[in-house]
Amino acid sequence: MYLECYRGEAEILREGDGGRAYTFALNHGPIEARLALPSPMRDLLAGETHADSVTLLPHGVAILTPA
């Protein structure tokens, strides 16, 4: 994945649990950040599936799993 964000103020963490992968995306910046996705992913907090990117609001968070 790659991240387009304000001055590098976003963070991506990946964790695995029993074969399931979780991606935690945190936007530490004061403006929106767009995260380009390598494949469709489901945002567990918003309950939405994103095909190619997800936008994080200022200081926003997303917890993503493969769709």
N, C-alpha and C positions, 0 to 999 in steps of 0.2 A: 504494500500500500504506500501511497505517498500523500503528503499533506500540504495543502496550500493554506498558509495561515499568516496572521499578523505577527511579524518579527519573531517567528518561531515559538510562539507562546502556547502551542498545543502539544499534547503528550499522548502517545499511543502505548498501551501496555497490553500484552497478550498473555493469557493464562489458559491452561488446559485442566480439565477435571473429568477423569474417567472417559477420555476419548472425545469429549466435547470442548471445542475451543471458544474462548470468550475474548473479545477485543474491547478494551476500555479506552475510549477517546475522551480527553479532557481539554477544553479550550480555556486556557488561563488568560486570554486576551480580552480587550474591551470591544472587539468587533467580531462579527461572524467569521467562522473558519470552515472551509469546505474540505472534506475528506473524500478522496477518490477511492473507490472500492474495486478490488480485483474481480469480484463476483458479487451477485446479489447477497445482501445481508439483512438480517432482521434486527431492529432496534428493540431490545427488551423493555426499555423504559417508556418509549413512545408507542410501542405496539404497532410499528410500521415496518414494511419491507422496502428497502432501497435497492434499486437496480444497479446504479453505477456510482453514486456519491451520496453523502449525507452532509447536511449543513449543521454545524454546531453553533448555537446562539452564543453571545458573549458570556463567558464563564459557564458554558454549557457542558453537558456530559452525555455520552451515549454508551450503552453496553450492547455490543453487536455479536451476533452468532451467524454462521452460515445459514442462508435461507433454505 
